[in-house]
Amino acid sequence: MYRYIAAVILLSVLCLANQSGIKERFKGEDFLILQALDAQKRGDGNTSGMLYKELYNKTDDEIYIKNSIQLFLGVNNWNEAKPLIKKGLEEYPKDSDYHRFNIALVVNEGNISEALKLAEELVKHEKTAQNMQLLGAIYFYQQRYNMALKYFEGAYNLEASEHLLIQMAELYIKLNQTSKALAQLETYARLNGCTRLVCYKLIDIYGKEKNIDGVLNVYKKLYAAFKDSNEAQKIFEILMFQNKQNEAVEFLEKSGSNQDILIEMYTFQKQYDKAIKLADTLYKETNNGEYVLKMAIYEYEGAQNKSSILQSVSEKFERYITDESDALYLNYYGYLLINHDVDIVKGIDFVQKALKLEPDSPYYQDSLAWGLYKQNRCKEALEIMKKVLEQLNDKEVMEHFEAMKLCEIKNTETE
C-alpha cells in the first residue's frame, strides 16, 4: 500500500509540473517510478538511485536528479553521485541543494579547506538554518568547536529543531558547558514536550553526571508523554535503587504498569491482602491459573493460623498445579503437604518434580530432606542437609538439621 500512496503523491507533483509547461511523461515512466519507490522502500538505495537517474536522463525533470543524488549519497556511492552533482550545478546554479551536495562531495574527497570555503560562501549568499548547520559541521570536523557552536546556534535560532539542539548539546559538553547543555535541553522539553531524542540525551548527560534524581525526573516526563512500559520499568528500578519502596509501589499503583512486579512488591512488604486482590483481578482478566497459585501462597503466608486455611490453600493448588508448573509452586505445595503431615509421600513427589527442574536449589533440597525426616529416613535426610548447610544457614534450616541429628541418634540407639 505504501508504494502506491507514495507513487500517487509523486505523480500528482509531476502532473502539476506538466501543467506548468514541462513536457508530457514518456510511456513507461509510471512503471519506472514504482520500481524506484519499491527499491527505496526495501532499502536498496543503489537500485533506486539508478532508476531515478534513468528517469532524469529520459525526462530532464529536476525532481529525478535530486532523488538520485540523495539516494547515492545515502549509500556512499560517490562514483555515481559525483557526475550528477556536477550536472546539477551546471543546470541549476542557483539551487542551494546542489551546492550542499557538492560540499559533501568535496569533504568526502578530503579537501576540507575547500569545503569550508564553499560553505562560507554559501552562508554569505543564503543564511538558512541548513547552510549554517553545514558550515558548523565542517568546523566541528576540524575540531574548531567555538566556531562550530556559533553556526549551530545561528541555525537553531532560525529553526529550533531537536536535531540541531542535540548537536549544540554535544558542543556545549566538549566546551565544558554542561550546565548550558542541560538548560537548553530542559527548556526545549518544557516548551515542546519530552521527545525521545531530547529526553534521552538529558538522561545520558544526567547519568554521566551521576545525577540520579535528574535521570528519574526525565524518565517520569517520558512516561507521562508516551506511557511506555520500558520507561515505567526504569522509574521503578531507580526508585528501588534509591530504597524508596513505598514510592515505587505508589508509582506502580498509579501508573497501572507492570502489575506482576506490583504483586511481588506487595508480598515483599507483607501486604498479602493487596497481593491477593490484585492476583485475583489479573486472574479474571487473563484466566491464567498461575495467579491462583500465587493467591494460595499469599493466603497461607498472610494467615496467623496456618491450619485454619490449609484446606482453602490446598484446594487452590490442587485445581491449578501441574507437572509443568514453575518449580517454586511445586516445591511450595510439596513442603506444605510435608510440613503439615497432610500427605508426605505426595509432598515428596512434588518436591522431587521441583528438583528435576532446579536440581541445585538448596531450598528444594531442604524440603526433600524434611520429607525424608518425616518418614524417619533420618540418615538420608542428614546427608542432604550437610550439602544444604554449605549454602544456607538460616534459622529454619538449622532447626531442621538439629531435628534430623536427634532423629538419627535415636535411630542408632534403637538398632
N, C-alpha and C positions, 0 to 999 in steps of 0.2 A: 504493500500500500504506500509506503514512504516514497518509493521511486516514482510512482505515478503522480503523487501530490507534488513532489519536487519538480517533475517534468512539466506539470501544468503551470506551476509558478514561473519556471524559466521560459516556457513557450509563450506565456502571456506577456512577459517582458519583451521577448523577441517580436511579438505581434505589434506591440506599441512602437517598437523601434522601426518596424517596417512601415507603419503609418507615418513615421517621421521622414521617410524618404529612403530608408535602407532597402536594398534590393530584395526581391522575393526569395524565400528559402528554397534550397535545391531539394530535389527528390531524394529521400533517404535521410534528410537532416534530422527528422524527429527520432528515427531509429538510432542514429549515432548519439544523439543527446541521451537517450535512455540507456544506452550501453555505457556512456561516460558516467552517468549518475549511479548506475549499478556498481561499476568498478570502484567508484568513490565510496559508496556505502560499504563495500566489502573491505575497504582499507587498501585497495590496490592503486596507490597514487600514480605509479608509472603508467599503467594501462589507461587510467582515466586521463592523465595528462596528455598522452599520445593521441587519444581520441579528440580531446579539445583542440589540440594542435592541428589535427586533420580538419576539424570543423572550421578553424580560423583560416587555414590555407584555402578552403573552398568558399568561404563567405566574406573574409576580411572584417567580420564583426568583432569589435574590441572585447566584448564580454568573453569570447572564447580564449583569446591570447592571455588575458588576465587569469582566468581559471587555470589554464595550462601552466603558467609560470608558478602560481601559488601551489599547485599540486606537485610540481617538480621540486620546488624548494622544500615542501613538506617531507619529501623522501630523500633530500640531499642529492638529487640528480642534477648537479650543476652543469654537466655537459649539455643536457637538453635545455636547461633554463637559460643559459648564457646567450645563445643567439636570439632567443625570443625576447630577452630583456633589451638587447641592443636594438632589435627591430621596434620594440615598444617605444624606446626613447626617440627613435627616428620618426616614427609615425605619430606619436602623441607627446611631444616635448614638454607640453605644459601640464601634463598629468603627473602629480607628485608620486603616485603609486610606483611608476617605473623608475623614478629617481630613488625611491626607497629600496626597490628590488635591486637596483644597480649598486647601492651602498652595501647591501648584504652580500652581493657578489664580490665586491672589492675586498670586504672583510674576509670572506672565505678564501680569497687568493692571497691573504696575508699582508695586504698593503693597508695597514691600519691608519697610517698618517694620511693617505689619500682619502680613505673612507671618512676620516674626521673632517677633512677639508670640505668634502662633498656634503656632509651632514650639516656643517656650519653654514654653508651657502644655502642649503635647503631651508634651514630655520630662519635665516635672514629674509629669504623670499616669502616664506609662509610659516608663520608662528602658530602651528597647530599642535595639539597635545601629542599626536602621533609622531610628528617630526622632532619635537623636543625630547620625547621619550627615546627615540632612536639615537639622537645625539648623546643623551645621558648614558645610554647603554654602551656607546663606544668609549666614553670617558671611564665608565665603570670597568670596561675591558682593560683599559690602560692603568687601572688602579688609581685613577685620579678622582678619588671619592668625593671631594668637596665640589668639584665641577660637575660630577655626575648628579650629586644631590641637587645642585642649583637647577638643573634642567628637569629632573624628575619632579621637583617641587613646582616648577613652572608649568609642567604638563598637568600636574594634579590640580593646580588652581584653575586650569581650563576645563579639565574633565576629571572629576573626583571618582575615578574607578578604583575598585578594590585591588585590581592587579597592580596599578601604579602605586597604591598605598603599600602593598607588600614589598615592592622594590625599594620604596623610600624607607620602610622599616628596617630592611637589611642594611641600607646605607647608614642609618642612624646608629645601628648597633656597631657597625665597623668603625664609626667615628666616635665610639664610646658615648653615645647619646641615647642610651637605652630608655631612659625616662621619657624622652621625646617620642620615641617609637611607640611606647605604651600609651602615651597621651593621645597620639594621633589615631591609633587603632581603637582605643576605647571611645573616642569621640565619634569615629565612623560607626562603630557598633551601636552607640546610643542614638545617632541620628537616622541610621539606615537599617537598623536591625542587626542581629548577630548572625551574619553569614558564616558559613562553614570556613571559607578561606580566611577571613579576617579573624574569627574567633579561635580557630586552631593555631593561627600564628600567635595570638595572645597567649594561648596555653603553652606553646613552645617557649616563648620568652619567659613567662612566669615560672615554668618548670625549670629552666636553666638558672633562674634567679632563686630557686628553691622557695618560691612564694606559694605555699600550698593553698592558702586562702584565696589567692588570686586565681589559681587554677580552678578551684572549687566554684568560685563565683561565675567564671566564664562557662564552665560546664552547666551550671544552673541556667544561664541565659540560653545556651544552646538547646537544653532540654525544653525550656519554655517555648522556644521557637519551633522546634521540629518534633518533639515528643518521641525521640529515638531511644530505643531500649538500650543501645550501647552506651549512650551518654548517661542514661539513668544508672546503669551499672557502674560507670566511673564515679558518679556522685556518691553512690553507696560505698564504694571501695575507699574513697577519700575520707568519708565520714568515719568509717570503721578504722582507718589508719590513724585518724585523729582521736580515736577512742570515744567518739560521740555516738554511742549506740542508740540512745533514745532519739537523737535527731535523725539517725539513719532509719530507724523504724518509722518515725513520723513522715519522712520523705517517701518511703515505700507505700505507706498508707494513703498519703495524699495523691501521689502520682499514679497509683494503681499499677506500677511497673513491677515486674519480677516477683509475683506473688509467692512463688516457691521459696525464694530467699526470705520473704517476709515470714513465712511459716517457720523456717529454721530460726529466724531471729526471735520469734515468739517463744519457741522451745528453749532457746539459749537463755532467755530471760525468765524462763519458767512460767510464762503466761499461757498455760495449757488450754484454758477456756477459749482464748482468742485463736490459738492454733487449731483447735477442734472446729471452731466455727468457720474459719477460713478454709480448712481442708474439706469441710462438708460443702461449702459453696463451690469450690473447684471441682469436687466430685460430681455435683449436679450439673455443672457446666460441661464437663468433659466425659463423664461416665467412666473415668479411669479408676479402677479398683485400688490402685496404689494409694490413693488418698484415704480410702477406708482403712488400709493397713496403718497409715500414719495416724489416723484418728484413734485406732486401737492402742497404739503406743502412747499417745498423749493422754488418753483416758487413764491408762494404767499409771503413767508417771505422775499424773496430777492427783491421783486418789490417795487420801490419807489411809483409808482401809483398803488395802490391795485385794483382800479376799472377797470383799463385798462386790467388786466389779469384775471379778475373774470370769464369770460366765459371759457377760456382755463383751468383754475384750476377746475371749476365745471365739465367740460367735463371729465376730468381725474377721478374725484371722482365718477361721475355717471357711468362710464364704469366699475369700479372695486370694488366699495364699496358694501358690502352685510351685512346682519344681523349677519353673523359670523365674520365680520372684527373685528380687535382689537378695544377696547373701545376708544383708543386715536384717531383713524381715524374717528370713528362715532361722537365723540364729536367735533373734529376739523371742520368737514364738517357741522355739525349741527350749530355750533357757527357762521361759515362763512355765512350760509344762513340767520341766525337771524340778525347778526350784519350789513349786507348789505341790509337788508329788501328784500331779494330775494324771500324767501318763509318761513315765520316764523313758520307756522304750521308744515311744513316738517322738518324744523330745529329742532324744539322742539322734534319731533318724533325721530330724530337721537340721540339727547342728552339723551332722556329717555332710548333708547336702550343701550347707553353707561353706564348709571346709573344702569341698570339691571346687567351689568357685574361688575361694580365697584360702588356700592351704596354710599360708604363713601367718594368718591373723592370730595373735596371742589371745585376743578376746574370745574367739571362737574355740580355740584350744582349751581355754579355761572353762567354757561351757561344757565341752566334751568331758573334761576331767571331772567336772562337778556331777555330770550324769553318771559316770562310771563309779564315782564315790557313792552316789545314791543307790547303786546296785551292789555296793560292798566290794567293788573291784578296786580296792584302795591302792594296791601296788601299781597297777596300770595307771591309775589316776595320778599318783605321785611322779611317775616317770614323765608324764606330760607336763605336770606343773613345774618341774625343775626347768624345763625349757621356757615356760611362760614367765617364770621369775627372772629370767635373763633379760626380758623385755619390759615387764610390768612389775610395779612394786606398790600398787595402791592397797588401800585398807581391805577391800573385799577379797582381792586375790590372796592376801596374806591370811585372811580368815579361812578361806578355802584350803590353803596349804596346811595350816595348823590342824584343821579338822581331818584332813587326809592322813597326816602323820600320826595323829592319835588313833585313827581307824586302823592304820597298818600295824601299829604297836599292839593294839588289842587283838588283831587277827593273828599276829605272830605268837602271842602268849597263849592263844587257844589251840594252836596247832600241836 
